[in-house]
Amino acid sequence: MKKKRILSLILCVAMAGTLVMGCSSSSDGGEGSGEETGSSGTSSDGKTKITVIRPGDQEKVQAFLEPAVEQFMEDNPDIEVEIKYESWTGWIQTYPTYFEADTQPDVIFWWDNKMFDSSAREHFVDLTDLLSEETVSQIPESVWSLVDTGDEELYYIPSSVDTMVLYYNKDVFEAAGLDPESPPTTWDEFYEAAKAITENTDAAGIGVPAITGSEVLEEFVGMFINQATDAPILDENSEPLFETDEGMEAVEFVESLVPYMQASPTEYGRGELRPLLRDGQIGMLIDAPWAVPTFTEAFGENLDESIIGITSIPLAPNGKQITWAGTNGWVATREETAEASAKLIDWLMSPEILESHHIAYGSAPLLESEFENPAFQYDYWKVFYDDTQNFTLYGMIGKNSPTPSAYYTAMEEVWQQLILGQIDAQTALEGAAEAARGVTARNS
């Protein structure tokens, strides 16, 4: 591969200072020309000009995206790419404004459940005939099933997949009289482990993320419902699918865990629970690869030899291999720059760039070739990879709705009442279904 250059950046403020743009410098090392960097199309020198954003921590984004864009422009001298930077929080707050003004970037790292977002949907470009077969075929069928919205066209290509697994503290297991080398594999074993930890140690059996407004409690409860029903939470018309005996089985199981959760669960998100597991204040935590950095910072990169165990989610009584997963991926937003945007997406989805993206951001490997990198040499990464390849995946709700976040907000209140012991499982199941129907009716 050609030698990569490190781009020098100047930071420019656009859209009332909310979006920071990365501007490539001139070749002599001096500052850029100061020209407008937010526009797309054809520049005065005949190049197609496009912009790209991967929301998130700027340092992490720069680590993989700047070298990738630099190499892309070397290989495609007729295309000029400018990088925009913004945190996820900032992007969530501002992206509707950009779409409404038609000033959004040409290529965006997007969510799989916001493909029908009311502000963005009409801007997405069909990539069916533009992306390479290599790019599309490398994605596992389980992931394509997860992100399917019923469209015959291809508007979204998943780039990262984050599956839920079970993290557990081996020292807490041993103190509770449990075998740290035999973590629970079924709901019954999971319940018994949570009970034993709570009754025999000073730790809570399981950490439950239930803080208001973060969507995490719906994902926690919803995963058990997915496992029991082998179905998404909502159908293609955004109507609830869980008012069944299997749905009740799942909600009753969550209710049975309540005595073994940490105190004041509505004060904790996943981020607040990870240190509790690390420090032995809870015994188990259901989380995705996002939790790995908390534990590698404490115990080193080789978590296989640490007190933190990582294993697949315990299975429901039906024995089916099912877990929750979330994806993010790339979309293009302008017909006039679609061909150039698709070329960039193809490059960002190449094995080399995918690997550098996943390493920079702590995402799990998506391709088998990534295990050749020393960063993924440890067995715990194979848990995430194997589950992505072999489990049935269900994920974020509302993917067929223009307001997916509204379902999280509506059902969260019901699930909070359940885990606080304010309502029983039957009332919670009925209340969550009614809350979902209410959102759908308002959208209609």
C-alpha positions in Angstrom: 0.0 0.0 0.0 1.2 3.5 -0.7 2.8 5.4 2.2 0.2 7.3 4.2 0.5 11.0 4.9 -0.8 12.5 8.1 -3.2 15.3 7.3 -2.7 18.6 9.1 -6.0 20.0 10.2 -7.5 23.4 11.0 -10.7 23.5 12.9 -13.5 25.5 11.4 -16.8 26.3 13.0 -20.0 26.0 11.0 -23.8 25.9 11.7 -23.7 28.3 14.7 -20.5 26.6 16.0 -22.0 23.2 16.5 -20.2 21.3 13.8 -16.4 21.2 13.5 -14.9 20.6 10.1 -11.6 19.0 9.3 -9.9 20.8 6.4 -7.0 19.4 4.5 -3.9 21.5 4.4 -2.0 22.7 1.4 0.9 20.5 0.3 3.6 22.9 1.4 2.4 22.6 5.0 0.8 26.0 5.2 -2.8 26.7 6.2 -5.6 26.0 3.8 -7.1 28.6 1.6 -10.0 29.4 3.9 -12.6 28.6 1.3 -16.1 27.3 2.3 -15.8 23.6 3.3 -19.4 22.6 3.9 -20.5 22.6 0.3 -20.6 19.6 -2.0 -20.6 19.2 -5.8 -18.0 20.1 -8.4 -15.2 22.4 -7.5 -13.5 24.9 -9.8 -10.8 22.4 -10.7 -13.4 19.9 -11.9 -13.1 17.6 -8.9 -16.2 16.1 -7.2 -16.3 17.5 -3.7 -17.9 15.5 -0.9 -18.1 15.7 2.9 -18.1 12.9 5.4 -18.9 12.6 9.1 -18.4 9.8 11.6 -19.9 11.2 14.9 -18.1 10.4 18.1 -14.9 11.2 20.0 -12.8 13.3 17.6 -9.5 11.8 18.6 -10.7 8.3 17.9 -12.3 9.3 14.6 -9.2 11.0 13.4 -7.1 8.0 14.2 -8.7 5.9 11.4 -10.6 8.4 9.2 -7.8 10.9 8.3 -5.4 8.3 7.0 -8.3 6.5 5.2 -9.4 9.7 3.5 -5.9 10.7 2.6 -5.3 7.4 0.9 -8.7 7.5 -0.8 -7.9 10.9 -2.4 -4.5 9.7 -3.6 -6.2 6.8 -5.3 -9.1 8.9 -6.6 -7.6 12.3 -7.6 -10.9 13.4 -9.2 -12.6 13.4 -5.7 -12.0 15.8 -2.9 -13.2 14.7 0.6 -13.6 16.9 3.6 -14.1 15.5 7.1 -16.6 17.0 9.6 -16.3 16.3 13.3 -19.0 16.2 15.9 -19.8 14.3 19.1 -22.7 11.8 19.1 -24.5 14.1 21.5 -24.0 17.2 19.3 -24.9 15.3 16.1 -28.1 13.9 17.6 -29.2 17.4 18.6 -28.3 19.0 15.3 -28.7 16.6 12.4 -32.4 17.4 11.7 -31.4 21.0 11.2 -28.8 20.1 8.6 -31.2 17.8 6.7 -33.9 20.4 6.7 -31.5 23.0 5.2 -30.0 20.4 2.9 -26.5 21.1 4.3 -25.9 17.6 5.7 -22.7 15.7 4.8 -22.7 13.6 1.7 -21.6 10.4 3.6 -22.8 9.8 7.2 -22.2 7.1 9.8 -25.8 6.4 10.6 -28.1 4.3 12.8 -29.9 1.2 11.5 -33.2 2.2 13.3 -33.4 5.7 11.8 -33.8 4.9 8.2 -37.3 6.3 8.2 -36.4 9.3 10.3 -38.7 12.1 9.2 -36.0 14.7 8.7 -33.6 12.4 6.8 -35.5 9.7 4.9 -36.0 11.6 1.7 -32.3 12.4 1.4 -31.0 8.8 1.4 -29.6 7.5 -1.9 -30.2 4.1 -3.3 -26.7 2.4 -3.3 -27.8 -0.9 -4.9 -26.0 -0.3 -8.2 -23.2 1.8 -6.8 -21.5 -0.3 -4.1 -19.3 -3.2 -5.1 -20.3 -6.8 -4.7 -17.3 -7.4 -2.4 -18.6 -4.7 0.0 -22.1 -6.1 0.2 -21.3 -9.8 0.3 -18.8 -9.6 3.3 -21.7 -8.7 5.7 -23.1 -11.8 7.5 -26.7 -12.7 6.6 -27.7 -12.4 10.3 -26.7 -8.7 10.1 -28.6 -8.1 6.9 -31.7 -9.7 8.6 -31.2 -7.4 11.6 -31.2 -4.2 9.5 -33.9 -5.2 7.0 -36.6 -2.6 6.7 -38.5 -4.1 3.8 -36.9 -1.9 1.2 -35.8 -3.6 -2.0 -33.2 -0.9 -2.5 -30.0 -0.7 -0.5 -29.7 2.6 1.4 -27.6 1.5 4.4 -24.5 -0.6 4.7 -23.7 -1.8 8.3 -20.1 -1.2 9.4 -20.0 -2.1 13.1 -22.1 -4.7 14.9 -22.3 -4.7 18.7 -23.9 -7.8 20.3 -25.0 -8.1 23.9 -23.0 -10.6 25.9 -22.7 -11.5 29.6 -19.9 -10.0 31.6 -19.2 -11.4 35.0 -16.8 -11.0 37.9 -14.9 -14.2 38.5 -13.9 -13.2 42.1 -17.5 -12.5 43.0 -18.6 -15.8 41.4 -16.0 -17.7 43.6 -17.1 -15.8 46.7 -20.7 -16.8 46.0 -19.8 -20.5 45.7 -20.1 -20.5 41.9 -17.7 -21.9 39.4 -16.0 -18.9 37.7 -15.1 -21.2 34.7 -18.8 -22.2 34.2 -20.9 -19.1 33.7 -24.6 -19.5 33.3 -25.9 -20.6 29.9 -29.6 -20.6 30.5 -32.1 -18.3 32.1 -32.5 -20.7 35.1 -28.8 -20.8 35.7 -28.7 -17.0 35.3 -31.4 -16.6 37.9 -29.7 -19.0 40.3 -26.3 -17.2 39.9 -27.9 -13.8 40.6 -29.6 -15.2 43.7 -26.5 -16.9 45.0 -24.4 -13.7 44.6 -26.9 -11.5 46.3 -27.4 -14.0 49.2 -23.8 -15.0 49.7 -21.7 -11.9 49.1 -21.9 -8.1 49.5 -22.5 -7.7 45.8 -25.7 -7.4 43.9 -26.4 -10.3 41.6 -26.9 -8.3 38.4 -26.6 -4.7 37.3 -29.6 -3.3 35.4 -29.3 -0.1 33.5 -32.5 1.9 34.0 -31.5 5.5 34.0 -34.1 7.8 32.3 -33.7 8.9 28.8 -30.8 6.7 27.6 -32.8 3.9 25.9 -30.9 1.2 27.8 -33.7 -0.2 29.9 -35.8 -1.0 26.8 -32.8 -2.8 25.3 -32.3 -4.8 28.5 -36.0 -5.9 28.8 -36.4 -6.1 25.1 -33.6 -8.6 24.7 -35.3 -11.1 27.0 -38.5 -10.6 25.0 -36.6 -11.1 21.7 -35.2 -14.3 23.1 -38.5 -15.7 24.3 -40.6 -14.7 21.3 -37.9 -15.1 18.6 -39.4 -11.9 17.1 -38.7 -8.1 17.1 -40.5 -5.9 19.6 -42.5 -4.2 16.8 -43.7 -5.4 13.4 -43.3 -3.7 10.1 -46.2 -1.4 10.9 -44.7 -0.6 14.3 -47.3 -2.5 16.2 -46.3 -4.5 19.3 -45.5 -8.2 18.8 -44.9 -9.2 22.5 -48.5 -9.6 23.8 -48.1 -13.4 23.8 -47.5 -16.2 26.3 -43.8 -16.0 25.3 -43.7 -12.3 25.9 -45.2 -12.7 29.3 -42.6 -15.4 30.1 -39.9 -12.9 29.4 -41.4 -10.1 31.4 -42.0 -12.4 34.3 -38.4 -13.5 34.1 -37.2 -9.9 34.4 -39.6 -9.4 37.3 -38.0 -12.4 39.0 -34.6 -10.7 38.8 -35.7 -7.6 40.7 -34.6 -8.8 44.2 -31.1 -9.4 42.9 -30.5 -6.0 41.1 -28.4 -3.2 42.4 -30.1 -0.6 44.6 -31.6 2.4 42.9 -31.5 1.0 39.4 -32.9 4.2 37.8 -29.8 6.0 38.8 -27.6 3.8 36.6 -26.8 3.6 32.9 -24.5 1.0 31.4 -21.5 3.3 31.8 -22.2 3.7 35.6 -22.5 -0.1 36.0 -19.2 -1.1 34.4 -17.0 0.2 37.3 -19.3 -1.7 39.7 -18.6 -4.9 37.9 -14.9 -4.1 37.8 -14.8 -3.4 41.5 -16.9 -6.4 42.5 -20.0 -4.5 43.6 -22.2 -6.4 41.1 -21.6 -9.9 39.9 -23.0 -9.8 36.3 -23.7 -7.3 33.7 -25.3 -7.6 30.2 -23.4 -5.2 27.9 -21.9 -4.9 24.4 -18.2 -4.4 23.3 -18.5 -0.8 24.5 -17.7 -2.1 28.0 -14.4 -3.6 27.0 -12.2 -0.4 27.5 -13.4 0.0 31.1 -11.9 -3.5 31.9 -8.8 -3.3 29.7 -7.9 0.0 31.4 -8.0 -1.8 34.7 -6.6 -5.3 33.9 -4.7 -4.9 30.6 -5.6 -6.0 27.1 -5.7 -9.8 27.9 -9.0 -10.0 29.7 -8.9 -13.8 29.2 -6.5 -13.8 32.1 -8.4 -11.3 34.2 -11.2 -11.5 36.8 -13.7 -10.4 34.1 -15.3 -13.2 32.2 -17.1 -12.7 28.9 -19.6 -15.2 27.6 -22.7 -15.5 25.4 -26.0 -14.4 26.7 -27.8 -17.2 28.6 -30.5 -18.8 26.5 -34.3 -18.7 27.0 -36.2 -21.9 27.7 -36.8 -22.4 24.0 -33.0 -22.9 23.7 -32.7 -20.6 20.6 -29.5 -18.7 20.1 -30.8 -15.2 20.2 -29.3 -11.9 21.4 -29.6 -8.1 21.0 -27.4 -6.3 18.6 -27.0 -2.7 17.4 -25.4 -1.6 14.2 -24.1 1.6 12.7 -23.2 2.0 9.1 -22.8 4.3 6.1 -25.4 6.2 4.1 -25.1 8.6 1.2 -27.4 11.7 1.0 -27.1 13.4 -2.4 -27.9 12.1 -5.8 -25.5 14.5 -7.5 -22.5 13.1 -5.6 -23.8 9.5 -5.2 -21.1 7.9 -7.3 -18.3 9.6 -5.5 -19.9 8.9 -2.1 -20.3 5.2 -3.0 -16.7 5.0 -3.9 -15.8 6.4 -0.5 -18.1 4.0 1.3 -16.6 1.1 -0.6 -13.2 2.2 0.6 -14.4 2.7 4.2 -15.9 -0.8 4.1 -12.7 -2.4 2.8 -11.2 -5.0 5.3 -8.2 -2.8 6.0 -10.2 0.3 6.9 -12.9 -1.6 8.8 -10.2 -3.1 10.9 -8.6 0.3 11.7 -12.1 1.7 12.4 -12.9 -1.1 14.8 -9.6 -0.9 16.6 -9.8 2.9 17.0 -13.3 2.7 18.4 -13.2 -0.5 20.4 -15.8 -2.3 18.2 -15.8 -6.0 17.9 -14.4 -7.7 14.7 -16.9 -8.1 11.9 -14.6 -10.0 9.5 -12.6 -13.1 10.2 -9.5 -11.4 8.7 -9.5 -9.0 11.6 -8.2 -11.7 13.9 -4.9 -11.5 12.2 -4.4 -8.2 14.0 -2.7 -8.5 17.5 -5.4 -6.2 18.9 -8.0 -9.0 18.4 -5.8 -12.0 19.4 -7.7 -12.7 22.7 -10.5 -15.3 23.0 -13.0 -12.9 24.4 -13.3 -11.1 21.0 -14.3 -14.3 19.5 -17.4 -14.4 21.7 -18.7 -11.2 20.0 -17.7 -12.4 16.5 -19.2 -15.9 16.9 -22.5 -14.5 18.2 -22.7 -12.1 15.3 -22.1 -15.0 12.9 -24.3 -17.7 14.5 -27.0 -16.1 16.7 -30.3 -14.6 15.5 -30.0 -10.9 16.1 -32.7 -8.5 17.1 -31.9 -4.8 17.7 -33.0 -1.3 18.1 -36.8 -0.7 17.8 -38.7 1.7 15.6 -36.8 1.1 12.4 -39.9 1.4 10.3 -41.1 4.6 12.1 -40.3 8.2 11.6 -39.9 8.7 15.4 -38.0 5.6 16.7 -36.9 7.3 19.9 -40.5 7.9 20.9 -41.0 4.2 21.5 -38.1 4.0 23.9 -39.4 7.0 25.9 -42.9 5.6 26.0 -42.0 2.1 27.1 -39.2 3.1 29.4 -41.6 4.5 32.0 -43.5 1.2 32.1 -40.3 -1.0 32.5 -39.0 1.4 35.2 -42.2 0.8 37.2 -41.7 -3.0 36.8 -38.2 -3.1 38.1 -39.0 -0.7 40.9 -41.7 -3.1 42.0 -44.6 -0.7 41.4 -46.4 -2.9 38.9 -46.4 -6.6 38.2 -45.4 -8.4 35.0 -49.0 -8.6 33.5 -49.6 -4.9 34.0 -46.2 -4.1 32.6 -46.7 -6.2 29.5 -50.1 -4.6 28.8 -48.8 -1.1 29.6 -45.7 -1.4 27.3 -47.9 -2.6 24.4 -50.4 0.2 24.9 -47.5 2.7 25.1 -46.1 1.4 21.8 -49.5 1.6 20.1 -49.9 5.1 21.3 -46.7 6.2 19.5 -47.8 4.5 16.3 -51.2 6.1 16.4 -49.7 9.6 16.9 -47.4 9.0 13.9 -50.4 8.0 11.8 
